[in-house]
Amino acid sequence: MFMKFNIIFFILLILLFLRAVILSAEEIELANGVFVQAKILNESETPRKNWRIQLTEGVTLELSNDKVMRHVAKDSKIREQYYTKVPFMTESVETHLKMAEICQSQNLNDLANRHYLRILELDANQSKAREQLGYRKVGENWITREDEMLRQGYVQTKQGGWTTRQNLLIQEKQIPIGTSFEDAELTTQIQNLIERLRTNDAAAENKLLEMNNPAVVRCLADILKDEQNLFLREKIIRTLGKMKTAYALREIAAWSLQEANNKICVLCLFYIKEKPSFSRFYYPYLRSTNNEMVNRAAFALGELGDRAAIPLLIDSLITRHLVKIIIDDRTPGARVNTNQLITEEREETVSNRECLNALQRLTAVNFEYDIPAWRLWWEEQQLVRNFNARRGSID
């Protein structure tokens, strides 16, 4: 009975302290260093354009933001009183429940949660504390909403909401709209393994090789497009190369035309050499209107040793392109484009050095950029080859 009286007396004492603080004015520091006791009348205004305050004497003032330095938060004194009295409270579930309710009534939810957590240490099945902390009873177990959503396969968004992993990946533009749940899960798994590859995790590479399906290849190829880390690009190429599927080799061949690092480009071609027929992938790029692509394709064919590409390389030794040239508006025939710049189209002739280098590697001869000389030599080589073939058949 005496203990119960002490609890009630203690709670009443806390309430009196809190009430006294609430009714008191807040402390505001002005820009000139002066402190005043006042009540903020427009506290909920966001953003606050100015300060409307009421002094303890009842006078109302309106101050611009630059006149006010700061103010003491409304609950800071409440907290001060709270921490002064809490050490003397009785340690029991009942007392903590009452204190938690008092804190909640004053919007001190963080302090209230501390009491609820302490209650669970005293009584793990105390229902009100569990509910206030976000637990829900499922069968004989208490679980949080987070646990429940995770069990159902949902993931939390950056905004704090919940959605399926599939929708999250679509929102983050990591997978296209319409991707199945299974593909979304697989994509997440692959991305996690790739993150482990950054640390040279051999187990992650082995796991990717075990999966070895088009979804893995597609995901790796997509990551290559934006990956700036040279080490990881090399690891991805090595992983694709070890897969040895036609799809993986096509992606490697495509990437070799974009890779700026010569070492990785040569690595791409190393894997393509295992399937000589894949050298035909580069043939159309010798006709590209982009001279960089022409030279990259020629470099690849030279590395691959594809003699069947010789006539195509000869034709691509010198290429001609129409380019727009910005000119003076007094030039005859000038015309205006949509950007109001004076331009005209001119034919530009380019000598492609990598085509010549590839021809030298494949033929061991050099006619520089003399295309007729190259064609004549190639025709002679074909005649000799056909003659030898016929002679061999007679023998």
Secondary structure, DSSP 8 states (H G I E B T S, - for coil): -HHHHHHHHHHHHHHHHHHHHHHS-EEEEETTS-EEEEEETTTT-SS-SEEEEEETTS-EEEEEGGGEEEE--TTHHHHHHHHHHGGGS--SHHHHHHHHHHHHHTT-HHHHHHHHHHHHHH-TT-HHHHHHTTEEEETTEEEEHHHHHHHTTEEE-TTS-EEEHHHHHHHTTSS-TT--HHHHHHHHHHHHHHHHHTTT-HHHHHHHHHH-SHHHHHHHHHHHHH---HHHHHHHHHHHHHH--HHHHHHHHHHHTT---HHHHHHHHHHHTTSGGGGGGGGGGGG-S-HHHHHHHHHHHHHHT-GGGHHHHHHTSEEEEEEEEE--TTSTT-EE-TTS-EEEEEEEEEE-HHHHHHHHHHHS---TT-HHHHHHHHHHHHHHHHHHHHHHHH-
